[in-house]
Structure formats: C-alpha cells, structure tokens
Amino acid sequence: MTQTYAKIIGTGSFVPNEPITNDMLVERLAKNGIETSDQWIQERTGICQRYWANEGQTASSMGEIAARNAMEMAGISADEIDLVVVATSTGDMLFPSTACLLQSKIGAKKAAAFDVQAACSGFIYALTTANAMIQSGQVKTALVVGAEVISRLLDWNDRTTCVLFGDGAGAVILRASDEPGVLSCRIHSDGDLSHILHSKGVIYNGAIKGEPFIGMDGQAVFKNAVTLLGDVALEVLEDAQLPVEKLDWFIPHQANIRIIQAAAKRLNVPVEKVIVSVNEHGNTSAASVPLALDKAVRDGRIQRGQTMLLQGVGGGFTWGAALIQY
Ligand SMILES: CC(C)(COP(=O)(O)OP(=O)(O)OC[C@H]1O[C@@H](n2cnc3c(N)ncnc32)[C@H](O)[C@@H]1OP(=O)(O)O)[C@@H](O)C(=O)NCCC(=O)NCCS
C-alpha cells in the first residue's frame, strides 16, 4: 500500500503596516523614560525592525491575507479546504476560535476549524495535527496558519521583552499526496517550565484579572531553547533516517539570532542553510516559522524536492520539529 503524505502545495504570509525600526522604538521608549539602543537590540537579538498591527487588524484579518496568498500559490479554491487550523496565542476573541472567523472570511464552508495554542511552537503543533489528520485519511486539504498580534501583550515599561516581538501571519496549504511531503513530526511540552515564559491574565467576571503582559526569564528561555531544539531536531532526523548533511534548509523559530546560531551549530548545519527573518520581523511567535518559510519559497531559495527542518519553541514550555520534503 502506498503511503499518504501531507505535501505543501502553497505558502503565504502577511505583515501589517510599515516597519518599526529599532531607532523608532528607542525614541518611543525614551518618552516613557525607558533606555535602550539599536546597538543593544541588534547585538543581543539580531532584530533590526518589526511590524505592529493597528487596532483594527487582528489575527484572523492578517491570517486571511496570508491564507489567500497560499491558496493562490496552491491554485485551490476555498471549497477544496477540509480543515483550517490556526496557531495563535492572540486570537480575535475568547470564542469563536480565530480559525472559525478565518474560515468565514475565506468562505471555506466545508472545513472543520479550530485553534491550537502552544505559544511560539504553535505552528509546528498545528502542522503536526493537520499532518496526522491527512495521513489518517480524515481530510485531504488543510490550511494551517500561524497568526499573532503579540504587540497587544507587550509592556512598554519592560525593555527586556518589548523590543523582541512583532505581529504577522503565515500560512501553508497541505494536501494528501503519494509523493513525499512531511517526513516526520515531533512535539513536546514541559509544564514544569511554565514560569519562564508566560502571560498570566485571565477573564474573570467580565474583566481582565492578573497580568496579561509577557513575563519572561530570558536566560532560562535561551538555554532551554537551544538544548531542546537540538534534541528534537535529532529525533525527527533519526525518525526519517536522514543524515543532517542531507538537510537543505533549517528554519527554526525566529526569536533571537543567537538562539538560531547556537541551535545550528549544535546540529552542525552551516549558516548558508539557515533561513533567518528575525532581523526583519522580530519574534512573531506562532507566525515566525511560516513567515520565514514563505519568504524563502518566494525568493526562490527553497526548491521542490529539497528537505527542510522547521522548528518551534516557546511558552509552555513547548517545542517541536517537522522534517519536510518540499
Ligand atoms: C532577552 C535577552 C535578549 C537578554 O539578553 P541577555 O544577554 O541574556 O541579557 P541580560 O538579561 O543578561 O541583560 C544584560 C543587561 O542588559 C540590560 N537590558 C535588558 N534589556 C535591554 C534593552 N532592551 N536595552 C538595553 N539594555 C537592556 C539588562 O538590564 C542587563 O543590564 P545589567 O547588566 O545592568 O543588569 C536574551 O536572554 C534572550 O534572547 N532570551 C530568549 C528570549 C526569547 O527568545 N524569548 C521568546 C522565546 S519564544
């Protein structure tokens, strides 16, 4: 019996408005008496700019544009989509899910739609879920989106977090195929590390209770991210029996250039094979991997038949990897 794979047949992305450079951010924070600099941000994170949504822009509105771009590349219409999975921690509403709102926006009437919340690993979790549903024969065509307005969770008085994040959306269309596509996926969590990265606000009696801003132990996140990304990469490479030298592209979560470089070094992946967009987008949480992927597909770096390793890591703690033949 031939194996069914989930194959990427289209990618898309969207970032809102004009870029906010480090210098623009420095100026804005100075008004609050908060000191930072372009040099500090670039040296410690690799980030040069990021994008922020307007009040009227949401995860579903940005996700819609990314999804339409991916559908256009795939050459499919909305009624061919059986499943919409949106990875987000900053959805439009508590419910309905952002995936349902997006389903309505694109008119994917036949689809089942739900959200996945795994913070910055969300896209890998969503992809893993859609892959399993395609492999089991439950669905044929899936839209997987990572979309975030993470700027809404930023505390402008906390320079250790507010310089890091940006907004955006990325999407892929997966379709059942006999040809190799997703070769191996692994996802993991460790709730014992929930204290190192969180946003603790809750709705209670109709009001926000607690602290909805991002709280982070930067150094603990850094160390765990490098170790766990290395471990899960080896897991999927071994599962697919692919030697690391055969890997064409490495697309890790775009949080910090130093995490990306350390993860690549641990794996022995040369810098030329690493796709980087953190300089341009900042950390867009669940949107970061599909944003970087779409950029490299559209600029012609990623070619059909090549292998790529996608990786997420973030709050939960959560992490995961997907090894894919494009
Ligand atoms: C946040 C991070 C960039 C901080 O870099 P770092 O090298 O660990 O820096 P430290 O936290 O040790 O801080 C060093 C100094 O810079 C200062 N600093 C922090 N943020 C600053 C900023 N935006 N501008 C200027 N100085 C800053 C600190 O106050 C500290 O000053 P001190 O030495 O006088 O106390 C780094 O820890 C990191 O990237 N961690 C991972 C975060 C992440 O990726 N989160 C999302 C994961 S999904």
The ligand as a MOL file (V3000), in Angstrom:
LIG
                    3D

  0  0  0     0  0            999 V3000
M  V30 BEGIN CTAB
M  V30 COUNTS 48 50 0 0 0
M  V30 BEGIN ATOM
M  V30 1 C 16.2150 38.6810 26.4640 0
M  V30 2 C 17.6590 38.5350 26.0120 0
M  V30 3 C 17.8400 39.1780 24.6460 0
M  V30 4 C 18.5470 39.2520 27.0200 0
M  V30 5 O 19.8890 39.1180 26.6410 0
M  V30 6 P 20.9870 38.7310 27.7160 0
M  V30 7 O 22.2620 38.7030 27.0070 0
M  V30 8 O 20.5230 37.4850 28.4130 0
M  V30 9 O 20.9260 39.9820 28.6580 0
M  V30 10 P 20.6360 40.0350 30.2140 0
M  V30 11 O 19.2270 39.6430 30.5180 0
M  V30 12 O 21.7440 39.3100 30.9350 0
M  V30 13 O 20.7980 41.5730 30.4710 0
M  V30 14 C 22.0390 42.2200 30.2900 0
M  V30 15 C 21.8790 43.6850 30.5950 0
M  V30 16 O 21.1300 44.3080 29.5350 0
M  V30 17 C 20.0610 45.0620 30.0810 0
M  V30 18 N 18.9660 45.0940 29.1310 0
M  V30 19 C 17.9110 44.2610 29.0310 0
M  V30 20 N 17.1150 44.6400 28.0140 0
M  V30 21 C 17.6760 45.7270 27.4680 0
M  V30 22 C 17.3350 46.5640 26.3920 0
M  V30 23 N 16.2360 46.3660 25.6440 0
M  V30 24 N 18.1560 47.5920 26.1000 0
M  V30 25 C 19.2620 47.8370 26.8180 0
M  V30 26 N 19.6400 47.0780 27.8570 0
M  V30 27 C 18.8570 46.0310 28.1760 0
M  V30 28 C 19.7170 44.3450 31.3570 0
M  V30 29 O 19.0470 45.2090 32.2550 0
M  V30 30 C 21.1030 43.9580 31.8690 0
M  V30 31 O 21.6860 45.0580 32.4800 0
M  V30 32 P 22.5850 44.8860 33.7960 0
M  V30 33 O 23.7380 44.0430 33.3610 0
M  V30 34 O 22.9410 46.2890 34.1220 0
M  V30 35 O 21.6990 44.2110 34.7860 0
M  V30 36 C 18.0900 37.0400 25.9520 0
M  V30 37 O 18.1290 36.4930 27.2460 0
M  V30 38 C 17.1430 36.2420 25.1240 0
M  V30 39 O 17.0170 36.4460 23.9410 0
M  V30 40 N 16.4640 35.2370 25.7040 0
M  V30 41 C 15.4920 34.4740 24.9980 0
M  V30 42 C 14.2320 35.2740 24.8830 0
M  V30 43 C 13.2930 34.7410 23.8570 0
M  V30 44 O 13.6990 34.3990 22.7990 0
M  V30 45 N 12.0070 34.6760 24.2160 0
M  V30 46 C 11.0000 34.2040 23.3820 0
M  V30 47 C 11.1640 32.7440 23.1650 0
M  V30 48 S 9.8790 32.1170 22.2390 0
M  V30 END ATOM
M  V30 BEGIN BOND
M  V30 1 1 1 2
M  V30 2 1 2 3
M  V30 3 1 2 4
M  V30 4 1 2 36
M  V30 5 1 4 5
M  V30 6 1 5 6
M  V30 7 2 6 7
M  V30 8 1 6 8
M  V30 9 1 6 9
M  V30 10 1 9 10
M  V30 11 2 10 11
M  V30 12 1 10 12
M  V30 13 1 10 13
M  V30 14 1 13 14
M  V30 15 1 14 15
M  V30 16 1 15 16
M  V30 17 1 15 30
M  V30 18 1 16 17
M  V30 19 1 17 18
M  V30 20 1 17 28
M  V30 21 1 18 19
M  V30 22 1 18 27
M  V30 23 2 19 20
M  V30 24 1 20 21
M  V30 25 1 21 22
M  V30 26 2 21 27
M  V30 27 1 22 23
M  V30 28 2 22 24
M  V30 29 1 24 25
M  V30 30 2 25 26
M  V30 31 1 26 27
M  V30 32 1 28 29
M  V30 33 1 28 30
M  V30 34 1 30 31
M  V30 35 1 31 32
M  V30 36 2 32 33
M  V30 37 1 32 34
M  V30 38 1 32 35
M  V30 39 1 36 37
M  V30 40 1 36 38
M  V30 41 2 38 39
M  V30 42 1 38 40
M  V30 43 1 40 41
M  V30 44 1 41 42
M  V30 45 1 42 43
M  V30 46 2 43 44
M  V30 47 1 43 45
M  V30 48 1 45 46
M  V30 49 1 46 47
M  V30 50 1 47 48
M  V30 END BOND
M  V30 END CTAB
M  END
